[in-house]
């Protein structure tokens, strides 16, 4: 497989291989990885829809003692992610090529302490002519609710789920969690002050009955187009949202 580029995450601390023409990770992946904080050494993490592995690669760098797995439907992306893990020396990280719509999967339900996911964003947008991008960005015979129910199924009792999605998906996310998960925290992600939030970061706990809360807004860019100091700490230094001054 030669049609890929080598890129870097976390200020060149992490190497990532990505297709030249296909799905490529964005800063959303690094922001999503920054939702997880203070993993205990024995806790296991599953990245559902792992794509090029950006989320799980960042986590493997931050938590070298934790076992991390990724599930990805596209064979090329799963293979590239496996190569990326090897290039970085992350022996705590492995990837599986699998379709979560199928009954037989290489991983057992109720076996992970944390599930982290960047689901496909839309059922209605015009799909990209690039098949890899279309697969990554558009639902195909599988709704967001179905995706989240699968993620919850993979969690142990009282395990934690973390995700990023479009802001308009909040109603569907909360409706899907229903009585399945609580203690929901919603972090609105704004590009700049004065704009509406286009993305939300969401975390919740399976089986919890705790109330939902909306966290203070997070701004990615300053008015001059440079990253905010808080965004820099996440994107370059690998810090969690919960250890920086938003």
C-alpha positions in Angstrom: 0.0 0.0 0.0 1.8 3.1 -1.3 -0.9 5.7 -1.8 -0.6 7.3 1.6 1.1 10.2 3.3 2.8 10.3 6.7 1.4 13.1 8.9 1.7 14.0 12.5 -0.5 14.8 15.5 0.2 16.4 18.9 3.0 18.6 17.6 4.8 15.7 15.9 4.6 13.4 18.9 2.5 10.9 17.0 2.9 9.7 13.4 -0.2 8.8 11.4 -0.5 7.3 7.9 -3.4 8.4 5.8 -4.7 7.8 2.3 -3.7 10.3 -0.4 -7.2 10.1 -1.8 -9.7 9.1 0.8 -10.8 9.8 4.4 -8.3 11.8 6.4 -8.6 12.8 10.0 -9.3 16.4 11.1 -8.7 18.3 14.3 -12.1 16.9 15.5 -10.3 13.6 16.2 -7.8 15.2 18.6 -10.5 17.2 20.3 -12.5 14.1 20.8 -9.5 12.2 22.3 -9.1 15.1 24.8 -12.5 14.2 26.4 -11.0 11.2 28.1 -9.2 12.0 31.3 -7.5 10.1 34.1 -7.9 6.5 32.8 -7.0 3.9 35.4 -4.3 1.5 34.2 -6.7 -1.5 33.9 -9.4 0.3 31.9 -9.9 -0.7 28.3 -10.9 1.7 25.5 -12.7 1.0 22.2 -12.7 3.4 19.3 -15.8 2.7 17.2 -15.4 3.8 13.6 -11.7 4.4 14.1 -11.0 5.7 10.6 -7.3 6.4 10.2 -6.8 5.9 13.9 -6.3 9.5 14.9 -8.4 9.3 18.1 -6.9 6.0 19.4 -3.4 7.0 18.4 -3.6 10.1 20.5 -5.0 8.0 23.4 -2.3 5.4 23.1 0.3 8.2 23.3 -1.3 9.7 26.4 -2.1 6.3 28.1 0.6 3.8 27.2 -0.5 1.4 29.9 -4.1 1.0 28.8 -5.3 -1.5 26.2 -7.0 0.3 23.3 -8.8 -1.2 20.3 -10.3 0.3 17.2 -13.1 -1.0 15.0 -13.2 0.1 11.4 -15.3 -1.0 8.4 -12.8 0.0 5.7 -10.0 -2.5 5.2 -7.5 0.1 3.9 -8.0 2.4 6.9 -7.8 -0.5 9.4 -4.5 -1.6 7.7 -3.1 1.9 7.7 -4.0 2.3 11.4 -2.3 -0.9 12.3 0.8 0.4 10.5 0.6 3.7 12.3 0.4 2.0 15.7 3.5 -0.1 14.8 5.4 3.0 13.5 4.8 4.7 16.9 5.6 1.6 18.9 2.2 1.5 20.5 1.9 -2.2 21.5 -1.1 -1.3 23.6 -3.1 -0.5 20.5 -4.7 -2.8 17.9 -7.3 -2.4 15.2 -10.0 -4.7 13.8 -11.7 -4.5 10.4 -15.3 -5.2 11.1 -18.8 -4.0 10.2 -20.7 -3.2 13.4 -24.0 -4.0 11.6 -23.0 -7.6 11.6 -23.8 -10.0 14.4 -20.4 -11.7 14.5 -17.7 -9.3 15.7 -14.1 -9.9 16.9 -14.8 -8.1 20.2 -17.3 -9.1 22.9 -20.1 -6.8 24.2 -19.9 -5.4 27.7 -16.1 -5.6 27.7 -14.9 -2.0 27.6 -14.7 0.7 30.3 -14.8 3.5 27.7 -16.1 3.7 24.2 -15.1 6.8 22.1 -16.6 7.5 18.7 -16.8 10.0 15.8 -19.9 8.6 14.0 -20.8 9.4 10.4 -22.5 12.8 10.5 -25.4 12.6 8.1 -28.0 10.5 6.5 -29.1 13.3 4.2 -26.0 15.1 2.9 -25.0 14.4 -0.7 -22.3 11.7 -0.4 -18.8 12.4 -1.6 -17.9 10.8 -5.0 -14.9 9.3 -3.1 -16.2 6.1 -1.6 -13.9 6.2 1.4 -15.1 9.7 2.4 -18.7 8.8 1.7 -18.4 5.7 3.9 -16.9 7.7 6.7 -19.3 10.7 6.6 -22.7 9.2 5.7 -24.9 6.7 7.4 -25.6 3.6 5.2 -28.6 1.5 6.5 -27.6 2.5 10.0 -28.8 5.5 12.0 -27.0 7.5 14.6 -29.3 5.9 17.2 -28.2 2.5 16.0 -24.6 3.5 16.2 -24.9 4.8 19.7 -26.8 1.8 20.9 -24.0 -0.4 19.6 -21.5 1.7 21.5 -23.5 1.4 24.7 -23.7 -2.4 24.1 -19.9 -2.6 24.1 -19.6 -0.9 27.4 -19.4 -2.6 30.8 -22.1 -1.5 33.3 -21.4 2.1 34.3 -18.8 2.4 31.5 -18.3 5.8 29.8 -19.1 6.9 26.2 -17.5 9.9 24.5 -18.5 11.3 21.1 -18.4 14.3 18.8 -21.2 15.2 16.4 -23.0 18.1 14.7 -24.8 20.4 17.1 -28.2 19.6 15.6 -27.8 16.0 16.6 -28.1 16.7 20.3 -31.8 15.8 20.4 -31.2 12.4 18.8 -28.2 11.7 21.1 -30.2 12.5 24.2 -33.2 10.6 23.0 -31.1 7.5 22.3 -29.4 7.7 25.6 -32.8 7.9 27.4 -32.6 5.6 30.4 -29.6 3.7 28.9 -27.1 6.4 30.0 -27.0 9.5 32.2 -24.7 12.1 33.7 -24.5 13.6 30.2 -22.1 16.4 29.7 -22.4 18.5 26.6 -19.4 20.7 25.5 -20.3 23.1 22.7 -17.4 23.5 20.2 -17.3 27.0 18.6 -15.0 28.0 15.8 -14.9 31.7 16.9 -16.7 34.0 19.4 -20.0 35.3 17.9 -20.7 32.1 15.8 -23.0 29.3 16.5 -21.6 26.0 17.7 -21.3 23.6 14.8 -20.0 20.6 16.8 -20.7 19.3 20.3 -18.6 17.0 22.3 -20.7 14.7 24.5 -19.8 12.3 27.3 -22.1 10.1 29.4 -22.2 7.1 31.7 -24.0 3.9 31.0 -26.7 3.0 33.5 -26.3 6.4 35.3 -29.4 8.5 36.3 -27.4 11.7 37.0 -28.7 14.8 35.3 -27.5 16.4 32.1 -25.3 19.5 32.2 -24.0 21.9 29.5 -20.3 22.8 30.0 -18.8 26.3 29.3 -18.2 26.9 25.5 -14.9 26.0 24.0 -13.5 28.3 21.3 -11.1 26.9 18.7 -9.9 30.1 17.0 -9.2 33.6 18.1 -10.7 36.4 16.0 -7.3 36.7 14.1 -7.6 33.1 13.0 -4.9 31.7 15.3 -5.7 28.8 17.7 -6.8 29.9 21.2 -4.4 29.0 24.0 -6.8 26.3 25.2 -7.0 24.7 21.7 -3.2 24.8 21.4 -2.8 22.9 24.7 -5.1 20.1 23.3 -3.9 20.0 19.7 -0.2 20.4 20.4 0.4 19.3 24.0 -2.2 16.5 24.2 -3.9 17.9 27.2 -7.5 17.0 28.3 -10.3 19.4 28.3 -10.6 18.9 32.0 -7.1 20.0 33.0 -7.0 23.3 31.1 -8.6 26.7 31.7 -11.4 26.9 29.0 
